[in-house]
């Protein structure tokens, strides 16, 4: 796996249709590499909590998230 500076370089070399770095293609590339390396399913859970201020209780995973996790892991 690359170090952060390698990933940053890749992001700077890719461009999405909106002109921004193509985060999605780089993210998918490394998720696929991780799945191939481990031979297991990979689930990515992400949020934008660093982009907006929110109380700590709203930035935690809790029991209310169970249905969303069941949805994305069903059939794996």
N, CA, C and O atoms as a GROMACS GRO file, in nm:
protein
  304
    1UNK      N    1   0.084  -0.118   0.000
    1UNK     CA    2   0.000   0.000   0.000
    1UNK      C    3   0.089   0.124   0.000
    1UNK      O    4   0.199   0.124   0.055
    2UNK      N    5   0.039   0.228  -0.062
    2UNK     CA    6   0.119   0.350  -0.072
    2UNK      C    7   0.116   0.431   0.058
    2UNK      O    8   0.035   0.407   0.147
    3UNK      N    9   0.206   0.525   0.065
    3UNK     CA   10   0.204   0.619   0.176
    3UNK      C   11   0.118   0.738   0.134
    3UNK      O   12   0.081   0.751   0.018
    4UNK      N   13   0.085   0.824   0.231
    4UNK     CA   14  -0.006   0.935   0.205
    4UNK      C   15   0.042   1.023   0.090
    4UNK      O   16  -0.040   1.065   0.008
    5UNK      N   17   0.170   1.051   0.080
    5UNK     CA   18   0.218   1.139  -0.027
    5UNK      C   19   0.195   1.077  -0.164
    5UNK      O   20   0.172   1.149  -0.261
    6UNK      N   21   0.200   0.943  -0.175
    6UNK     CA   22   0.172   0.876  -0.302
    6UNK      C   23   0.024   0.892  -0.339
    6UNK      O   24  -0.010   0.916  -0.455
    7UNK      N   25  -0.062   0.877  -0.241
    7UNK     CA   26  -0.205   0.892  -0.267
    7UNK      C   27  -0.236   1.037  -0.304
    7UNK      O   28  -0.314   1.062  -0.396
    8UNK      N   29  -0.177   1.130  -0.235
    8UNK     CA   30  -0.197   1.272  -0.266
    8UNK      C   31  -0.151   1.303  -0.408
    8UNK      O   32  -0.217   1.379  -0.479
    9UNK      N   33  -0.040   1.246  -0.450
    9UNK     CA   34   0.010   1.266  -0.586
    9UNK      C   35  -0.091   1.211  -0.686
    9UNK      O   36  -0.120   1.275  -0.788
   10UNK      N   37  -0.144   1.092  -0.658
   10UNK     CA   38  -0.244   1.032  -0.748
   10UNK      C   39  -0.369   1.120  -0.757
   10UNK      O   40  -0.425   1.138  -0.865
   11UNK      N   41  -0.412   1.173  -0.643
   11UNK     CA   42  -0.528   1.261  -0.644
   11UNK      C   43  -0.502   1.386  -0.728
   11UNK      O   44  -0.589   1.431  -0.801
   12UNK      N   45  -0.383   1.440  -0.716
   12UNK     CA   46  -0.350   1.560  -0.793
   12UNK      C   47  -0.338   1.531  -0.942
   12UNK      O   48  -0.350   1.622  -1.024
   13UNK      N   49  -0.314   1.405  -0.978
   13UNK     CA   50  -0.301   1.366  -1.118
   13UNK      C   51  -0.434   1.326  -1.182
   13UNK      O   52  -0.443   1.314  -1.304
   14UNK      N   53  -0.538   1.306  -1.101
   14UNK     CA   54  -0.668   1.266  -1.154
   14UNK      C   55  -0.765   1.382  -1.142
   14UNK      O   56  -0.755   1.464  -1.050
   15UNK      N   57  -0.857   1.388  -1.234
   15UNK     CA   58  -0.957   1.496  -1.231
   15UNK      C   59  -1.095   1.436  -1.260
   15UNK      O   60  -1.113   1.363  -1.357
   16UNK      N   61  -1.189   1.469  -1.176
   16UNK     CA   62  -1.328   1.427  -1.195
   16UNK      C   63  -1.394   1.521  -1.295
   16UNK      O   64  -1.338   1.626  -1.328
   17UNK      N   65  -1.512   1.485  -1.344
   17UNK     CA   66  -1.582   1.572  -1.440
   17UNK      C   67  -1.604   1.715  -1.390
   17UNK      O   68  -1.612   1.808  -1.470
   18UNK      N   69  -1.613   1.733  -1.259
   18UNK     CA   70  -1.635   1.868  -1.205
   18UNK      C   71  -1.505   1.945  -1.188
   18UNK      O   72  -1.507   2.059  -1.139
   19UNK      N   73  -1.390   1.887  -1.226
   19UNK     CA   74  -1.262   1.955  -1.219
   19UNK      C   75  -1.186   1.934  -1.089
   19UNK      O   76  -1.070   1.974  -1.078
   20UNK      N   77  -1.250   1.871  -0.990
   20UNK     CA   78  -1.185   1.843  -0.862
   20UNK      C   79  -1.107   1.713  -0.871
   20UNK      O   80  -1.128   1.636  -0.965
   21UNK      N   81  -1.018   1.686  -0.776
   21UNK     CA   82  -0.951   1.555  -0.775
   21UNK      C   83  -1.055   1.443  -0.773
   21UNK      O   84  -1.160   1.457  -0.710
   22UNK      N   85  -1.026   1.334  -0.840
   22UNK     CA   86  -1.121   1.223  -0.850
   22UNK      C   87  -1.105   1.129  -0.730
   22UNK      O   88  -1.049   1.020  -0.742
   23UNK      N   89  -1.155   1.174  -0.617
   23UNK     CA   90  -1.144   1.096  -0.493
   23UNK      C   91  -1.206   0.958  -0.509
   23UNK      O   92  -1.152   0.859  -0.460
   24UNK      N   93  -1.320   0.952  -0.576
   24UNK     CA   94  -1.393   0.826  -0.587
   24UNK      C   95  -1.313   0.718  -0.659
   24UNK      O   96  -1.310   0.604  -0.612
   25UNK      N   97  -1.249   0.751  -0.770
   25UNK     CA   98  -1.175   0.647  -0.843
   25UNK      C   99  -1.053   0.601  -0.764
   25UNK      O  100  -1.019   0.483  -0.766
   26UNK      N  101  -0.986   0.693  -0.695
   26UNK     CA  102  -0.869   0.654  -0.615
   26UNK      C  103  -0.914   0.570  -0.496
   26UNK      O  104  -0.850   0.470  -0.462
   27UNK      N  105  -1.024   0.610  -0.432
   27UNK     CA  106  -1.077   0.533  -0.319
   27UNK      C  107  -1.114   0.392  -0.364
   27UNK      O  108  -1.078   0.294  -0.298
   28UNK      N  109  -1.186   0.381  -0.475
   28UNK     CA  110  -1.228   0.250  -0.525
   28UNK      C  111  -1.107   0.163  -0.562
   28UNK      O  112  -1.108   0.042  -0.541
   29UNK      N  113  -1.004   0.224  -0.618
   29UNK     CA  114  -0.882   0.151  -0.655
   29UNK      C  115  -0.822   0.082  -0.533
   29UNK      O  116  -0.788  -0.036  -0.538
   30UNK      N  117  -0.810   0.155  -0.422
   30UNK     CA  118  -0.748   0.097  -0.304
   30UNK      C  119  -0.840   0.005  -0.227
   30UNK      O  120  -0.794  -0.089  -0.162
   31UNK      N  121  -0.970   0.028  -0.232
   31UNK     CA  122  -1.063  -0.068  -0.172
   31UNK      C  123  -1.059  -0.200  -0.247
   31UNK      O  124  -1.063  -0.306  -0.185
   32UNK      N  125  -1.052  -0.194  -0.380
   32UNK     CA  126  -1.042  -0.317  -0.460
   32UNK      C  127  -0.911  -0.389  -0.432
   32UNK      O  128  -0.908  -0.512  -0.424
   33UNK      N  129  -0.802  -0.313  -0.418
   33UNK     CA  130  -0.672  -0.374  -0.386
   33UNK      C  131  -0.675  -0.442  -0.249
   33UNK      O  132  -0.619  -0.550  -0.232
   34UNK      N  133  -0.741  -0.378  -0.152
   34UNK     CA  134  -0.752  -0.437  -0.018
   34UNK      C  135  -0.834  -0.565  -0.024
   34UNK      O  136  -0.797  -0.665   0.038
   35UNK      N  137  -0.945  -0.564  -0.098
   35UNK     CA  138  -1.028  -0.683  -0.110
   35UNK      C  139  -0.950  -0.796  -0.177
   35UNK      O  140  -0.959  -0.912  -0.135
   36UNK      N  141  -0.875  -0.763  -0.280
   36UNK     CA  142  -0.797  -0.866  -0.350
   36UNK      C  143  -0.687  -0.921  -0.259
   36UNK      O  144  -0.661  -1.041  -0.260
   37UNK      N  145  -0.625  -0.834  -0.182
   37UNK     CA  146  -0.516  -0.877  -0.093
   37UNK      C  147  -0.567  -0.968   0.018
   37UNK      O  148  -0.503  -1.068   0.051
   38UNK      N  149  -0.681  -0.933   0.077
   38UNK     CA  150  -0.732  -1.010   0.191
   38UNK      C  151  -0.821  -1.126   0.148
   38UNK      O  152  -0.838  -1.223   0.222
   39UNK      N  153  -0.880  -1.115   0.028
   39UNK     CA  154  -0.976  -1.216  -0.014
   39UNK      C  155  -1.107  -1.206   0.061
   39UNK      O  156  -1.186  -1.300   0.062
   40UNK      N  157  -1.131  -1.093   0.124
   40UNK     CA  158  -1.252  -1.072   0.203
   40UNK      C  159  -1.328  -0.950   0.151
   40UNK      O  160  -1.273  -0.866   0.081
   41UNK      N  161  -1.456  -0.944   0.187
   41UNK     CA  162  -1.535  -0.826   0.154
   41UNK      C  163  -1.484  -0.706   0.233
   41UNK      O  164  -1.434  -0.721   0.345
   42UNK      N  165  -1.496  -0.590   0.174
   42UNK     CA  166  -1.453  -0.466   0.240
   42UNK      C  167  -1.574  -0.375   0.250
   42UNK      O  168  -1.642  -0.350   0.150
   43UNK      N  169  -1.600  -0.324   0.369
   43UNK     CA  170  -1.708  -0.228   0.390
   43UNK      C  171  -1.644  -0.098   0.436
   43UNK      O  172  -1.566  -0.096   0.531
   44UNK      N  173  -1.676   0.010   0.367
   44UNK     CA  174  -1.625   0.142   0.403
   44UNK      C  175  -1.739   0.220   0.465
   44UNK      O  176  -1.845   0.236   0.405
   45UNK      N  177  -1.716   0.270   0.585
   45UNK     CA  178  -1.814   0.355   0.651
   45UNK      C  179  -1.751   0.492   0.662
   45UNK      O  180  -1.647   0.508   0.726
   46UNK      N  181  -1.812   0.591   0.600
   46UNK     CA  182  -1.755   0.726   0.600
   46UNK      C  183  -1.864   0.827   0.631
   46UNK      O  184  -1.982   0.804   0.607
   47UNK      N  185  -1.821   0.940   0.683
   47UNK     CA  186  -1.914   1.049   0.707
   47UNK      C  187  -1.840   1.180   0.686
   47UNK      O  188  -1.718   1.182   0.670
   48UNK      N  189  -1.913   1.287   0.685
   48UNK     CA  190  -1.852   1.418   0.666
   48UNK      C  191  -1.839   1.495   0.796
   48UNK      O  192  -1.843   1.618   0.795
   49UNK      N  193  -1.822   1.426   0.907
   49UNK     CA  194  -1.823   1.495   1.035
   49UNK      C  195  -1.705   1.589   1.053
   49UNK      O  196  -1.711   1.677   1.139
   50UNK      N  197  -1.600   1.574   0.978
   50UNK     CA  198  -1.488   1.668   0.988
   50UNK      C  199  -1.517   1.798   0.913
   50UNK      O  200  -1.448   1.898   0.933
   51UNK      N  201  -1.618   1.797   0.828
   51UNK     CA  202  -1.647   1.913   0.746
   51UNK      C  203  -1.750   2.006   0.810
   51UNK      O  204  -1.766   2.120   0.766
   52UNK      N  205  -1.819   1.959   0.912
   52UNK     CA  206  -1.917   2.040   0.983
   52UNK      C  207  -1.898   2.014   1.132
   52UNK      O  208  -1.865   1.903   1.173
   53UNK      N  209  -1.919   2.117   1.211
   53UNK     CA  210  -1.912   2.095   1.355
   53UNK      C  211  -2.040   2.027   1.400
   53UNK      O  212  -2.151   2.065   1.361
   54UNK      N  213  -2.023   1.926   1.483
   54UNK     CA  214  -2.138   1.854   1.537
   54UNK      C  215  -2.104   1.807   1.676
   54UNK      O  216  -1.987   1.783   1.707
   55UNK      N  217  -2.204   1.792   1.762
   55UNK     CA  218  -2.178   1.741   1.896
   55UNK      C  219  -2.124   1.598   1.888
   55UNK      O  220  -2.162   1.523   1.799
   56UNK      N  221  -2.037   1.560   1.981
   56UNK     CA  222  -1.978   1.426   1.979
   56UNK      C  223  -2.080   1.314   1.970
   56UNK      O  224  -2.052   1.211   1.908
   57UNK      N  225  -2.197   1.330   2.029
   57UNK     CA  226  -2.299   1.225   2.024
   57UNK      C  227  -2.346   1.199   1.881
   57UNK      O  228  -2.394   1.089   1.852
   58UNK      N  229  -2.333   1.297   1.794
   58UNK     CA  230  -2.378   1.280   1.655
   58UNK      C  231  -2.267   1.228   1.564
   58UNK      O  232  -2.291   1.201   1.447
   59UNK      N  233  -2.146   1.214   1.616
   59UNK     CA  234  -2.035   1.167   1.533
   59UNK      C  235  -1.990   1.027   1.573
   59UNK      O  236  -1.885   0.980   1.530
   60UNK      N  237  -2.070   0.961   1.652
   60UNK     CA  238  -2.038   0.826   1.698
   60UNK      C  239  -2.127   0.724   1.629
   60UNK      O  240  -2.239   0.755   1.587
   61UNK      N  241  -2.077   0.604   1.617
   61UNK     CA  242  -2.159   0.493   1.571
   61UNK      C  243  -2.230   0.437   1.692
   61UNK      O  244  -2.167   0.409   1.794
   62UNK      N  245  -2.362   0.420   1.682
   62UNK     CA  246  -2.437   0.368   1.796
   62UNK      C  247  -2.542   0.269   1.748
   62UNK      O  248  -2.545   0.233   1.630
   63UNK      N  249  -2.627   0.225   1.838
   63UNK     CA  250  -2.729   0.124   1.806
   63UNK      C  251  -2.824   0.167   1.696
   63UNK      O  252  -2.882   0.083   1.627
   64UNK      N  253  -2.842   0.297   1.677
   64UNK     CA  254  -2.933   0.345   1.573
   64UNK      C  255  -2.878   0.317   1.432
   64UNK      O  256  -2.953   0.324   1.335
   65UNK      N  257  -2.750   0.287   1.421
   65UNK     CA  258  -2.688   0.260   1.292
   65UNK      C  259  -2.702   0.115   1.248
   65UNK      O  260  -2.658   0.080   1.138
   66UNK      N  261  -2.760   0.030   1.330
   66UNK     CA  262  -2.762  -0.114   1.302
   66UNK      C  263  -2.832  -0.147   1.171
   66UNK      O  264  -2.786  -0.234   1.097
   67UNK      N  265  -2.941  -0.079   1.140
   67UNK     CA  266  -3.015  -0.112   1.017
   67UNK      C  267  -2.934  -0.076   0.893
   67UNK      O  268  -2.938  -0.149   0.794
   68UNK      N  269  -2.863   0.035   0.898
   68UNK     CA  270  -2.779   0.074   0.784
   68UNK      C  271  -2.666  -0.028   0.764
   68UNK      O  272  -2.636  -0.065   0.651
   69UNK      N  273  -2.605  -0.072   0.872
   69UNK     CA  274  -2.498  -0.171   0.861
   69UNK      C  275  -2.554  -0.305   0.812
   69UNK      O  276  -2.490  -0.374   0.732
   70UNK      N  277  -2.672  -0.342   0.858
   70UNK     CA  278  -2.733  -0.466   0.810
   70UNK      C  279  -2.762  -0.456   0.661
   70UNK      O  280  -2.746  -0.554   0.588
   71UNK      N  281  -2.805  -0.340   0.615
   71UNK     CA  282  -2.837  -0.319   0.474
   71UNK      C  283  -2.712  -0.338   0.385
   71UNK      O  284  -2.718  -0.407   0.284
   72UNK      N  285  -2.601  -0.278   0.425
   72UNK     CA  286  -2.481  -0.284   0.339
   72UNK      C  287  -2.407  -0.416   0.351
   72UNK      O  288  -2.329  -0.450   0.262
   73UNK      N  289  -2.428  -0.491   0.458
   73UNK     CA  290  -2.357  -0.616   0.473
   73UNK      C  291  -2.442  -0.739   0.438
   73UNK      O  292  -2.392  -0.851   0.438
   74UNK      N  293  -2.568  -0.718   0.408
   74UNK     CA  294  -2.656  -0.830   0.373
   74UNK      C  295  -2.603  -0.901   0.250
   74UNK      O  296  -2.578  -0.839   0.147
   75UNK      N  297  -2.587  -1.030   0.261
   75UNK     CA  298  -2.542  -1.111   0.148
   75UNK      C  299  -2.391  -1.122   0.132
   75UNK      O  300  -2.343  -1.190   0.041
   76UNK      N  301  -2.316  -1.056   0.218
   76UNK     CA  302  -2.170  -1.066   0.205
   76UNK      C  303  -2.122  -1.201   0.257
   76UNK      O  304  -2.002  -1.228   0.254
   0.00000   0.00000   0.00000
